[in-house]
Amino acid sequence: MDWSLRELRFFVTVAEAGSFTEAATQLYVSQAAVSRTIAGLERSVGDRLLRRVPRGCELTSTGQQLLPPARRVLAEADRFTEFLHSRHGVLRLGYAWAALGRHSARLQREWARRHETLDLELVRHNSTTAGLAEGRCDVAIVRRPVDDKRFDSVVVGLERRLVTFASDDPRWARRRALSMAEIAERTVIIDPRAGTTSSSLWEGAEQPPRFLESTDVDSWLDAIAAGRGVGTTSEATAHHHPRPGVAYRPIKEGPRIPVRLAWWRDHHPAGLEDLVDAITRLYSG
């Protein structure tokens, strides 16, 4: 079956106008063009959709059945068209766990002040590329090396690594800072897809930790609050996800976490250079 959005639009317009002549006026075409287009749709459907009456036209039984889904299809098409138009005025910045921590709000305020025709939209998506590979964003904030050759990336800042644990933890509740060796004695909860914690942090250590996997930042925090383990994360997580029952503390010798922006190698979205400069300034300030 071969039909077009044009045929559906003509059909809906005629059905709502109740007249081929009135529909032709609304569509800015001739009545003959409306008749030919409706006839083409009827051939595709295999049945009459409209019958002419003395004062115009009316829906047949098949036409009455087709009208509601035709309206839904046209509504979705209109939303898709609106998306295509609007996306040129929006730069979508994806992130998996946390955006830019304490810099997030300032970036959005300064961007809105300096870019009147290009909105900056933050999009959360829990994947290795924070939604970039899935088409959910134009630029992604990632805190792991970008090895996929489809993408370019640049480091825009460094963040402290923190340890996270239940605030009533009997061993650590009163501690102000902890070491990587102490963390290795505990069960460490990780997100292997988008998190920044892996066994490589304890490479060469006498006692690497036991790992327990989670699926995203919410389940990670739930498990930590319940005392099932501890975690390490960037300081941005503490700003974005304060949680009752969960404590964040600095790690004495914890390695810094590089913050990267990544984008498709064959597509440089509008505003990319300004975004890289703005975030780099925030982290260096």
Protein Blocks (a to p, Z undefined) as FASTA:
>chain_A
ZZdfklmmmmmmmmmnopaklmmmmnopafklmmmmmmmmmmmnopafbdcdfklcaddf
klmmmmmmmmmmmmmmmmmmmmmmmmmmcccdddfkbcnljmlmmmmmmmmmmmmkbccd
ddddddfknommnopafbdcdfbdcfbfkbccddfbdcdddddddfklfklmmpcbdcfk
lmmmpccdddfklmcbdfklmgoiabdcdddddfbfklmmmmmmnopaccdddfklmmmm
gcehiacdddfklccddddddddfklccehklmmmmmmmmmmmZZ
